Amino acid sequence: MPYKETEAHGPNFTHPPPDLVKGSEEYEVESIENSRVHQGRLQYLVKWKGYPILDNTWEPQGHLKNMQKHINNFHK
């Protein structure tokens, strides 16, 4: 049976597709939520745009090369 939205179950959540940049999948960062040092490397907890909080991931700083604006906002 197809899913039907109800008050009890809420909306059917769909994930936005990634952008293709030079043949690689890229996802848009909504915000940086936290930071930590894990095994001697700086990581950031990333909230991905269009995805629920459960899909947040810890990403090494090197994976966030184009996200300096979000990193700066987090550290403020």
C-alpha positions in Angstrom: 0.0 0.0 0.0 1.3 3.5 -0.7 2.2 5.7 2.3 -0.5 8.1 3.4 0.3 11.0 5.6 -1.6 11.0 8.9 -1.4 13.0 12.1 0.0 10.0 13.9 2.8 9.3 11.4 3.5 12.7 10.0 4.9 13.6 6.6 6.8 11.2 4.4 10.3 12.6 4.4 12.3 12.4 1.2 16.0 13.2 1.0 17.2 15.7 -1.6 19.6 14.3 -4.2 23.2 15.3 -4.1 24.7 17.8 -6.5 27.2 16.4 -9.1 30.3 18.5 -9.2 33.0 17.2 -11.6 31.5 13.7 -11.4 31.5 13.6 -7.6 28.4 13.7 -5.3 28.3 16.8 -3.0 25.8 17.6 -0.3 24.9 21.1 1.0 25.9 21.9 4.6 23.2 23.7 6.6 25.3 24.3 9.7 28.1 23.0 11.9 26.7 21.8 15.2 29.7 20.7 17.2 33.4 19.9 17.0 35.8 17.4 18.5 39.3 15.9 18.2 39.0 12.2 17.3 42.2 10.2 17.0 44.2 13.4 16.9 42.2 14.9 14.0 39.7 17.8 14.2 36.2 16.8 13.1 32.9 18.8 12.8 29.4 17.6 13.3 27.6 18.5 10.1 23.9 19.2 9.8 23.1 18.5 6.1 20.6 20.7 4.4 17.3 19.0 3.8 18.1 16.0 6.0 16.9 15.2 9.5 19.2 15.6 12.6 19.6 11.8 12.6 21.6 12.0 9.4 24.2 14.4 11.0 27.7 13.1 10.5 31.2 13.8 12.0 33.4 15.0 9.1 37.1 15.6 9.1 38.1 19.2 8.5 39.6 18.3 5.1 36.1 17.2 3.8 34.8 20.7 4.4 37.1 22.7 2.1 34.3 24.9 0.7 32.5 25.4 4.1 34.7 28.0 5.8 31.7 30.3 6.3 29.9 27.6 8.3 33.0 26.8 10.3 33.6 30.5 11.1 29.9 30.9 12.2 30.3 27.9 14.5 33.4 29.2 16.2 31.7 32.6 16.8 
